[in-house]
Amino acid sequence: MLGVRAGLGYYILDTRDRLAYSELLSVIIIIGAIGYGLDLAFRLADQYWKHER
């Protein structure tokens, strides 16, 4: 997040500096949803590959 000029990490730092906490919370929720989706996808892929053997 440090030293970047674009992306979600930059947006978090920018909203914090502007005291736009509603936007900050939205970005945090988006990052959490992305993480949850990736975790779910990898768990499903892991189950699929383990049962195929």
C-alpha positions, 0 to 999 in steps of 0.5 A: 500500500505504500508508495503506490498511485493506483489501486485499492491500497491507494484508495484506502490511504486516500479516503483516510486522508480525506476523512471519507470514512464511508468510502473507506468502509466500502473499500474494506468490504470490497477487499473482504469480498474479494478475499472471501471469493478467492478463498471459496474458489481455491477451496472448491478447486482443492476439493475437486482435485483431491476427489479426482485422484 
